Amino acid sequence: MKNHFALLCLTIASLLAPFSTLAQETNSPLVPLPSLDDFSKGNDGWAVGLGLGVEYETAYEGSDEFGLEIQPAGAVQWRSGDNLYYFAGEAFGWRGLRDDVWLFEALLGFEEGREEGDSDEGHLNGLGSQDEGFQAVFQARRAFSSDWRYWLVGRVVTGGDGNLGLFGVGTRFGEQTDGSGSEINLVAVFHDSEYANKGFGINDAQSAASGLDAITLSGGLRSIGVDYSFRHNLNEHWQLYGEALFEYYSSEVRKSPIARSDYETEVGVGFIYLF
């Protein structure tokens, strides 16, 4: 799937390149936040960024195993004033800026699920594999001022396996207003019982097959987390980006035998070429 995405982006980039001169200049990115890529360079019309990144991350939710993974990066975007439409990997989405201090986002994305083989140590043996599927994500950020120095953030993720909500605060560092620099968010994450048991629940059949104690989780606080994003423009076409995430699970989640670690973490870095 990821290789197909890279091939698709290369094809679209080659098709759209002749139309780059048709863009209408609007002088600034949608919002000056490093976590939200905007390849338009302040122009209306098509924009394409394509690259690769490497991530060092937890093998699955609750795992104490880690591994490296190479991921495609970038997106195909269409900007029209204060609206940005995009296709990025396994997600189609829209972002819209309203009154200079409200940012809304909606996307439909693909969720890979979990395989027994995700644990090299065999900690998932007997738990079965989870189905892949789609999920919808809705997000809103409210800045305290138009320079987007501080903001509140809320996000809802919903799909066939339950619902998750995130609420937090964030701040941006540096004086850049071109989308480069860095930012950090502190968040609290909540899930309903269906979502909690998808990741950390063990029913009687799974317990018998795996030898792990059965457990059913209730909804509520899932974790407290912090995420950091960095973006630097090396020149007109090349961007360096980085991200880091740390999520500390609640006591309810830590009761699950699947949660072999009290936390989940991820660190990634990569390059993107802007066409």
TORFI-392042 format. One record per residue (C-alpha): x, y, z. Coordinates in pm, whole numbers, plus 50000, padded with zeros to 5 digits. Each point is the difference from the previous one (the first is absolute). Example, Ala and Ser with C-alpha at 12.3 -4.5 7.8 and 13.67 -1.06 7.14 Angstrom:
BEGIN
512304955050780/501375034449934/
***
This chain:
BEGIN
500005000050000/502785024650092/501964991949683/496835006249799/499665033950171/503575010049908/499444990049636/496705018949989/501595031750138/502814998649746/497464996149719/497815028650122/503045022450053/501104995049639/496485007349873/499545031450210/503435015649951/499025018549676/497125016950182/502095014850284/500145033949823/496215002350020/500105003850379/498755032450154/502215014550272/498535005150349/503325006150186/499744976950301/499314964150106/496564991650129/501365000450358/503665003250110/500104966350178/502824974849937/497684970550074/497705009049708/501744998249665/499015025849740/501994996049679/498205028449820/502645026450090/497115024150043/498564993449654/496564988649894/499974969049780/501774966649996/502954992050228/501924967450036/502594989050254/501554965549996/502654984250222/501044972750238/500374997450374/501254974950253/498164993150326/501114982950317/496834989950179/498184975950227/499114967949812/496325002450104/497945017450267/501234988550340/503104982749863/503445000750162/501554991849660/501285026549761/500985000849636/501035021749705/497655005649709/500425019749677/496905019949906/499065020549693/499355036450081/498265029249835/496665007349838/498195012249692/498165032250089/497615025149847/499785034250162/497205024749951/500275030250227/499484988750358/499214964049902/502474971949935/498984966049859/502514971550006/500804963649938/502754987450231/500884963250005/496894982750124/497905030950073/497835025049813/499365032350184/499105036850019/501255028750215/498335033650031/501075032250175/497235022250136/500325034850156/503814995550014/499794981350334/497854969349926/501414970449808/497694971049912/501014966849848/498154969049884/501494968849844/499214964249910/502944977250069/501034963849990/500734980550319/502324970149960/498894980150305/502224976250192/501564966649906/501214972650232/503335002449820/500465036250113/501694985650311/503324983249920/499964985450351/496624983249948/498155021250256/496945002449772/499764962949922/496474987350046/498415034749993/499204998449629/500335027349741/497905031449987/498275010149679/501155029949800/497505027749947/499255036849953/499615026750262/498865036349994/501925027250181/498665034450093/502255026450153/499765036250110/502665023950125/499255033850159/502925024150013/500225027150264/501225024649734/500425001449623/503754992750020/499194964750129/502415001950293/497674980750236/496874979749936/497484974650126/499504967849805/497254974049989/499784968649787/497474971949958/500824966949828/497084977249918/499604967649810/498684964850018/502044992250312/498915028350227/500875036050069/502995019250130/500245036450108/503005022750058/500095033750173/503035021650069/502035031949972/502915008849774/502625026349930/502275009149708/503665009750031/501985023749779/498975030949807/499454983249663/496585003249839/500724977549699/499124967050170/503554992450111/501274999150357/498694977650276/496974994950222/498944979050296/496594987950121/498954986150338/496864978749975/497624977650191/498584970649803/496684982750073/498374969349846/496684981950029/499854963750114/499834986349645/503175018049894/501754990950327/499274963049962/501034999949635/503555008150105/500264986050352/497044977150070/500294961950013/496834978949975/499584964350129/500874983649666/503165021149963/500924992450359/499734962549942/502075002149681/502695023550131/500284990550367/499495036650097/497425010250257/496695011849858/499225036850055/497295024449896/500815037050018/497595028650057/500115033149821/501685030950139/503495014350013/502374981249770/503215019850041/501825032850048/502285008649713/502405025249853/500935003749634/502675021149835/500275010249633/502865016349810/500265012749642/502895018049828/500205013049644/503464990749871/499385019049675/497175007549760/499234963249938/501314979350293/498524997250349/501374981950304/497364989050248/499954981750331/497474988550256/499964983750341/497134985950207/499804987450357/496774985950143/499714988050362/497124975850055/497385003550272/499814975250287/496984983449835/501954992849681/503074988450193/497914972350158/499804982149665/502534971749937/500385014449649/501515031650148/503464986250068/501265035950021/498515029850181/500525022449698/500145002549623/502575020549813/501005008949646/502805020649843/500235007849630/502065020949759/499945004149624/500305021649689/497355013249762/500525014249651/497565027349891/499214999749629/
***
